[in-house]
Amino acid sequence: MPRTARLDAIGLMQHVFVRGIEKRDIFLDDEDRILFMKRFEKLLGETRTECYAWALMPNHFHLMLRPTQGKLSVFMRRLLTGHAITFNLRHQRVGHLFQNRYKSIVCEEEPYLLELVRYIHLNPLRAGIVKDLAQLGDYQWSGHAVLMGNRRLAGQVTTEVLRLFGGNGKDCSGYLEYITAGISQGHKDEFGGGGKRRSSMKLCDSESDDAFDERILGSGEFVSNILQTTKLREPMHRQMTLAELAALVAEEFGITMEALSSRNRSKQLADARSAVCYLAVRTRGLNGEDVAKFLNITRSGVSIAAKRGECIARKKAGFLKIIER
């Protein structure tokens, strides 16, 4: 049976769940976790992705993310590929580390934002990794410690979340009270997505016309709006090929398409190639090897160029129109 395409668009709040292959551990020691978190924190900043909650478990992890600049799929590919390579090198293993694709559920912020923050942050306690709420507050592999002020993570949204419980965004007492109340609630199947049929915490009759989608957690109206919005966006992403994107960049730089793949190493052409790499790999999620062949450069060269291209794109006004298209 074909896999359902993810709903991936800028601004959508998404609950991401990743499990190790055959439910095996994906973190064997604290060094694995440290390296993962360094990569995670760096990517949050580079991609302008907001993190609202996170928790690392031995064989899986939960993230609650909102991409504000690029697609979540690009963020996750860089995060998972980087961790898998580092993990395999450290522990002298080969093969896949993660089970299938990561799972992501688009979430309606009201009323599920706070529910999901609590649900994700209580995972270590429910799993017995920590024995009580006091230990959870010092547990460094969960966003709960960040909200409690016992850990720092650049990119995690704290003030905004704490303000939802009253105060100036620094007082965590309201949040802690809310977390405490949720300890006895246990696992919630409705957080697996499914629109109103599941998120309303009750079964709907067969004649219900509420919108339903396993990839979305929210009301029927929210589901309908998300499906309509993503439906309008998808054709634009499918139609924009690598060649078309490169043509837009060439036009912006005043060069020919042939020059992009030539051996000429002038600064103008180098900047143009970097721009193509950034737009293709970072904002479109295209395959780096395909980009390398198209531009007649190495695969590693694409990665280096993409980093340069991000800086170039920020300074060049015409790139906003290219990204929008």
Secondary structure, DSSP 8 states (H G I E B T S, - for coil): ---------TT--EEEEEEBGGG--S--SHHHHHHHHHHHHHHHHHHTEEEEEEEE-SSEEEEEEEESSS-HHHHHHHHHHHHHHHHHHHTT--S--B-SS-EEEEE-HHHHHHHHHHHHHTHHHHTTSSSSHHHHHH-TTBHHHHHTTSS--TTB--HHHHHTTSSSS---HHHHHHHHHTGGG---GGGG--HHHHHTSS---TT------TTEES-HHHHHHHHHHHHHHHHHHHH--HHHHHHHHHHHHT--HHHHTSS---HHHHHHHHHHHIIIIIIS---HHHHHHHHT--HHHHHHHHHHHHHHHHH-THHHHHHH-
